[in-house]
Amino acid sequence: MRPFHTDKNKFDKNKDANGDTMSDVTDATTAKNAPTPDDALRISDSKASGPVLAADGTPLKKSLKRALRAQKLRALALIAPLLIFILITFIAPIGDMLFRSVENQIVSSTLQNTVVELEDWDPAGADIPGEPTFEALYWDLFLAAEAKEHTKLGTRLNYEETGVSSLFRGVGRGIDDFGEDQVEALEDFDPVWEDEMFWYTLMSGGDGAEQNSRHLSAARERLTTLTTDDFIGSAGFVPGAEISELLPRTISEYSTFALFTVFADEDVVAEEEPWEAVKVSLIQELTSGVDLAGYSGPGAAELRAAQDMLADQPAIDFKQAFLDDDEDWADSGLWETIKLYSPPFTTGYFLKAVDLQKTVGGVEAVPDGEKIYGTLFKRTLFMSMVIMGSCILLGYPIAWILANLPVRTANLLLILVLLPFWTSLLVRTSAWKVMLQQQGVINDILVWLGMIADDSRLVMINNQFGTIVAMTHILLPFMILPMYSVMQTIPQTYLRAAKSLGATNWTAFWRVYFPQSIPGIGAGSILVFILSIGYYITPEIVGGTTGTFISNRIAYHISSSLNWGLAAALGSILLAAVLILYWAYDKIVGIDNVKLG
Amino acid sequence: MKLTKTLMATTALTVTAGAVLAQDMADSMTLVSWGGAYQKSQVNAYADPYKEMHPGLEVVWDESSNEAVAKLRAMDEAGNVTWDVVDVVASDALRLCDEGLAMEIDPNEILAAAPDGTSAEDDFGDLLVGDCFIPQIVYSTTFGYRTDMVPDGVEPPSDICSVFDLETYPGKRALEKRPINNMEWALLCDGVAKGDVYDVLETPEGQQQALDKLGTIKDSVIWWSAGADTPQLLADGEVFMGSTYNGRLFSVIEEQDQPVAMMWDAQVFDLDGWIIPANLPEDRLARALDFIMFATDTQRLADQAKWISYGPARKSSAPLVGQHAELGIDMAPHMPTDPNNSQNTFLYNYEFWADYRDDIDAKFQSWLAQ
């Protein structure tokens, strides 16, 4: 690409230059009339400002553009496989991972009705939500428990409010029994309510009845939102139009049941007894005084009889049922958490990643005893700087020696530099344990030399010192190699010239040699710093408590606590920090000043 | 001659029967375990005998149990679960079950009854925690100490509180870098009755109390995160006492002959076992179930104890525990469940830690970093 740009620029410049001086040149040409090498250009320019033409008559600009475009496309086609590969296997997953740091759809997709009910609830008030919210929660949790989604939500909310996990797990076991008394009364009154075929006929309105699939599609959407499976296809059931008008809630629950039975359980609707939630919804609608007088479809007599019978039964108290299951349902903290985390996107993870938390009153700092991420971020940056610094100090002389030795010796030494690369990282790290521990090699030697007493051996591992030592060793080659390759290109004659002009050794080095080696230091520093900021294994093994990095917490949240949202937020912040530092480096030193060789 | 014929006929029959069955079952199976001596015990007790019964079956081992939860979740999200049977600790099984990543099981249906006819559910008893977990062994997290570092004229430690007693037993301790177990031990040694430990630990004050107690020895603690750390620290003489899994200590003491002894007081029982990933294709599920049925029967669980000092999860296996296959020593006294060892024990409280793990871990890590 590069030569093309230059050529094009040159061409543009020529043209500009010609354009600027056009009037003079034209005068001169007419006056002198002697041929010069650039006559062609001049003539074309003078010809009534027409465009420069290529050999085939098309404007030169256009034909050049075409040629360039073809070149570009060819280049693009060449890199396309790699580009697509990186996009699919690297950028997309990372983007997806980072997206998790704000994504929070699980609450609103699992508690679809509850979230709507909670919109009007004021968490700052003294009361927990009322009966309608608990009823909505019943519909949501019943379905979630059938689809085994409730424990996922429990785990999610448990990150914010301790105890939700077992609360949801427990209610998943008990929710079948909510409204048990009324359901049993109904079934005892007329066993037909346990008959799957009767239910099917009642809900579908019988053969040839007018149909209404509105509730069915609503149920389909509800299930799709909840489970991410698709429930597309024929369910072998369409609600009857008349009964849909009369008992919308029951139809909606039955439709959900029907779809779930067909697509998730792979059974036939008409052969399965409906869920308790369907019966509960029927009881709710019958007791709420629905007018059955005009209804003449299937099961009309049974419905009327059931309505009469239920009039004597106590209403189902959902709130009480939840509280009987676990008194923690009355905890206002739980409801605040559900309300706070009901939007599909949340800043909660990011706030937590900087030791803040969402509360009803706004954003607050977490209690002192739980602050950790701020400390870890600062420590990670600080220790990475220290590691980078010690790599520069240790690596510079080695790189200098390597660059100034005869090639044969230098290559031999270079192998020694590279040798650690060929050893497993774990082995190298564990070797440092053996070296630095209290009963280790260094302490033994110091005791043997009598420099320290046997009972006051130095603590050099499982702390910051150990991490810095081990990581400096591990990352040193990344510093030496770019320095070495840059120093190789600095002619030794420069130093000699400086000295012959009267510079002292130091001045020659500091004013002549060092400035030329800065690109190598820059490249090495960026490599070492960025590698160490995300380092994980070595701090985990030798870091103890004061030498661990933020990456260790990220690893914990990815693999152990499964709080991927928080891990993603921590990772995003780390990424942002690196980008900012990179930008700062560009501003201060200039990224053009980085050379790998 | 006759015998040979009969044998051949039987073999032919078995092979035919096997072939018929094999049509429905996948002919390869990926098992996930922890690697090391533990996986070796599973290979010897379960996988090798099973492979003998099913020639042609390919068994692949994946040593990923440590990250099983995260990996299984990632596989599930990618829609390509390659594991068939996964060995996890009970708390991870609970988590996988909650996440819908592990298959729910009916113990009486998929597990063999005991030889005397006791149903699997009764044979495993309380160890069937959660809806997805198939228990395999009982292990415990307990302390080992260097016998040669016990100060002169002092009784060797036999009480959990000696961990917190730096005056009588000076020296470093190795504790796991997580709150679980450490918090319980701290409260126990801070005067909280064993029955009240979790009630106290539920409250912020109780959590602070436990951290304060741990704070009294914080400067003398090396925190470990891999089970192999403590045995190494003990062998190097870096620590005087340290907590780890009892099987690791067994190998330090009996196999490597180090001057280390067990302190069983207040050992915390935990369970390890199998789960089957949710939504396996039919042929692979059939294979996994067939393997599980075999690998968790009474004899097989007892066999595993020949190779590693973990207690079989079935009551009916306990009397069958014999001698170590290589060292030839009786294994029963080395089991965490042995009556002499289990006079004072804890059972890992799965429900409690499922709820409080995130919260207490945040406090614990913050306290560590201070």
Interface residues (C-beta under 8 A of the other chain):
Chain A: K148 E149 T151 K152 G154 T155 N158 Y159 T162 G163 V164 S165 S166 R169 G369 E370 K371 I372 T375 L376 Q437 Q438 Q439 G440 N462 E540 G544 T545 T546 T548 R553 I558 S559 S560 S561 L562 N563
Chain B: N66 E67 V69 A70 R73 R95 C97 D98 E99 G100 K172 K177 Q208 I222 W223 S225 D236 G237 E238 E351 A354 D355 Y356 R357 D358 D359 D361 A362 K363 Q365 S366 W367 L368 A369
